[in-house]
Amino acid sequence: MFLTIILFIFILGILIYVHELGHFIAAKISNIKVEEFAFGFPPKIWGKKWGETEYRINAIPIGGYVKMLGESESSSSSRSYSRKGPFARAMVSISGVLMNFVLAWLILTVGFSVGMTSLTSSPGSIPGEKVKASIVAASVIENSPANTAGIVAGDILERGIYNGQETVFNSTDELSNFTRANRGKEVDIVFRHNEEQKLANISLAEEGDSPLGVEIIDNSSVKVKWYMAPIVAFREIVRVIEVYLAFLVTFFQQLFGQGEISKEVGGPVAIYMLTGMAAKAGAMVVAQLIAILSVSLAIINILPFPALDGGRLLFIILEKIFRRRVVRENIENIIHMIGFALIILFAIAVTYKDVMQFIIK
C-alpha cells in the first residue's frame, strides 16, 4: 500500500509538472511574468520564491496551475498575459497539452525501443521483433472447458500438451490451431494466473469455433528498431486519441441523455487503484499507464470548456475571428471561475462513484 501511495503521488506529480511546465516555458518565451508555479490547489503546504516566481506545493493534489500576471486580474504591465497578442496567449494555452503529448510519445518511443506491448495495435502490425509472447484470455465462455478448468479472463495461456507433444503459444493462431486439431480430446494447458503457473487437464469441445471456450488476444511485447520507435509511438498515440474521442462521445451521450456518469470514467481513486495494479505488473506497465494518463489529460484539457485550456483557447479564437474580445476580460474570468467550480463538483461526483465502486462494495 505504501508503494502504491508513493507511486500514485509520483505519477500525478509527473503529469501535472509536465503540463504546467509547458505553460511556464511558453509564458517565459512570450515574456509574460509568472507569479506562481504550483502543484495542487490551495491551501499551501510549501513554497519558495526563486527570481520573480514562487514555486508551491499545495494540499489538494488533483491538479496544478501557473499563475501569470494579468491572467485573472487587470494589469497594464507590458509583461501581463492580458496585454499579449492572441497568438502568444494561444501558445500559452495549448503548451501544456502539447507537453503531455510529448511525454507520452517519449515514454512509448523508449518503451518500443527496449520492448513493450502495444496500447491499441496488434503486435503483428508493429514492424519489430516479438521478444515475449503473451497470449491472454480476454474472456471465458460460461460452462466452457476453460471455465470448468478454472481459467479466467486475464490469464496468460502459455502452452498446450497432447500425447507428449508440446506446443508453445507464440501467437493466437498457434493456440487456435492446437485446440482445433485436438477437438474432443483431453489435453493439458499450461497457463499463468496472477504470476502463478498452473496446469489444467481439459477435455476440449468437439464442436464450435472455440473448442477451449476462450476469446484470446495477442498481448506480446515487441521490440522496434530505434529509428522506427518514434514513428510507432506516434501511431499508437493517434490510435489512443481515436479511441478516447469515441469514448467521449458515448460519455457525453450518457451524461446529458441519461444523467449518468459512465462506469468507465475514473477519478483519483480509480487512478490510485490502477496504479496499484500497474505496480504489481512491473515498470513497463507503469510507464504505459503514465503515457495513457498523459494523453487523457491532454485531451480533457483541450476540450472547449471554461477553466480548461481549451476554454481559454476558444475565447482567443473568437477574439481573432471578430477582431475584438467577445466578452469583457472580467466577465471571461467569472466564466472561467464558474467552469472551475463545475469541474470540482464533477471531480467530487466521480470520486464518490469510485469510492462506492472500488472501496464500498
Long-range contacts (C-beta under 8 A, 24 or more apart in sequence): 1-276, 3-279, 4-272, 4-275, 4-276, 4-279, 5-272, 7-275, 7-278, 7-279, 7-286, 8-271, 8-272, 8-275, 9-61, 11-271, 11-275, 11-286, 11-289, 11-290, 11-293, 12-61, 12-268, 12-271, 13-39, 14-103, 14-290, 15-100, 15-103, 15-290, 15-293, 15-294, 15-297, 16-40, 16-63, 16-64, 17-64, 18-99, 18-100, 18-102, 18-103, 18-294, 19-64, 19-96, 19-97, 19-99, 19-100, 19-297, 19-298, 19-301, 20-64, 20-65, 20-66, 20-96, 21-96, 21-99, 22-95, 22-96, 22-97, 22-98, 22-99, 22-100, 23-66, 23-92, 23-95, 23-96, 24-66, 25-95, 26-91, 26-92, 26-95, 27-66, 27-68, 27-81, 27-92, 29-91, 30-84, 30-88, 30-91, 30-92, 31-78, 31-79, 32-68, 32-69, 32-70, 32-79, 32-80, 32-81, 32-84, 32-88, 32-92, 33-68, 33-69, 33-77, 33-79, 33-80, 34-66, 34-67, 34-68, 34-69, 35-67, 35-68, 35-69, 36-65, 36-66, 36-67, 37-66, 37-67, 38-64, 38-65, 38-66, 38-67, 39-64, 40-64, 41-65, 61-268, 62-268, 62-347, 68-92, 72-333, 72-336, 73-333, 74-329, 74-330, 82-329, 86-316, 86-319, 86-320, 89-312, 89-316, 90-313, 90-316, 90-317, 93-309, 93-310, 93-312, 93-313, 93-316, 94-302, 94-309, 94-313, 96-298, 96-301, 96-309, 97-298, 97-301, 97-302, 97-309, 98-298, 100-294, 100-295, 100-297, 100-298, 100-301, 101-237, 101-294, 101-295, 101-298, 103-290, 103-291, 103-294, 104-237, 104-240, 104-290, 104-291, 104-292, 104-294, 104-295, 104-298, 105-230, 105-233, 105-234, 105-237, 106-233, 107-287, 107-288, 107-290, 107-291, 107-294, 108-229, 108-232, 108-233, 108-236, 108-237, 108-288, 108-291, 109-229, 109-230, 109-233, 110-229, 110-287, 111-233, 111-284, 111-287, 111-288, 111-291, 112-222, 112-223, 112-224, 112-228, 112-229, 112-232, 112-233, 113-223, 113-224, 113-226, 113-229, 114-223, 115-221, 115-222, 115-223, 116-221, 116-222, 116-284, 116-287, 116-288, 117-219, 117-220, 117-221, 117-222, 117-284, 117-288, 118-222, 118-236, 119-236, 119-239, 119-240, 119-288, 119-291, 119-292, 120-236, 120-239, 120-240, 120-243, 121-235, 121-236, 121-239, 122-218, 123-218, 123-219, 123-220, 123-221, 123-222, 124-171, 124-218, 126-222, 126-224, 126-232, 127-224, 127-225, 127-228, 127-232, 128-222, 128-223, 128-224, 128-225, 128-228, 128-232, 129-222, 129-223, 130-170, 130-220, 130-221, 130-222, 130-223, 131-220, 131-221, 131-222, 131-223, 132-220, 132-221, 133-168, 133-169, 133-170, 133-171, 133-218, 133-220, 134-218, 134-219, 134-220, 134-221, 135-169, 135-170, 135-171, 135-172, 135-175, 135-216, 135-217, 135-218, 135-219, 135-220, 136-216, 136-217, 136-218, 136-219, 137-191, 137-214, 137-215, 137-216, 138-214, 138-215, 138-216, 138-217, 139-214, 139-215, 140-213, 140-214, 140-215, 141-210, 141-213, 141-214, 141-215, 144-205, 144-210, 144-212, 144-213, 144-214, 145-202, 145-203, 145-204, 145-205, 145-211, 145-212, 145-213, 146-189, 146-202, 146-212, 146-213, 146-214, 147-213, 148-202, 149-189, 149-200, 149-201, 149-202, 150-193, 150-198, 150-200, 151-189, 151-191, 151-193, 151-200, 151-214, 152-193, 154-193, 155-191, 155-192, 155-193, 156-191, 156-192, 157-189, 157-190, 157-191, 157-214, 157-216, 158-190, 158-191, 158-192, 158-197, 159-189, 159-190, 160-187, 160-188, 160-189, 160-190, 161-187, 161-188, 161-189, 161-190, 162-187, 162-188, 170-220, 171-218, 171-220, 172-216, 172-217, 172-218, 175-212, 175-216, 176-216, 179-204, 179-210, 179-211, 179-212, 180-211, 182-211, 183-207, 183-211, 184-211, 221-284, 237-295, 240-292, 240-295, 241-295, 241-299, 244-295, 244-296, 244-299, 245-299, 248-299, 261-349, 261-350, 261-353, 263-357, 265-350, 265-353, 266-350, 266-354, 267-347, 267-350, 267-351, 267-353, 267-354, 268-347, 268-351, 268-354, 269-351, 269-354, 269-355, 269-358, 269-359, 270-350, 270-354, 270-357, 270-358, 273-354, 273-358, 305-339, 305-343, 306-335, 306-336, 306-338, 306-339, 306-340, 306-342, 307-336, 307-337, 307-339, 307-340, 307-342, 307-343, 308-339, 308-343, 311-335, 311-336, 311-339, 312-336
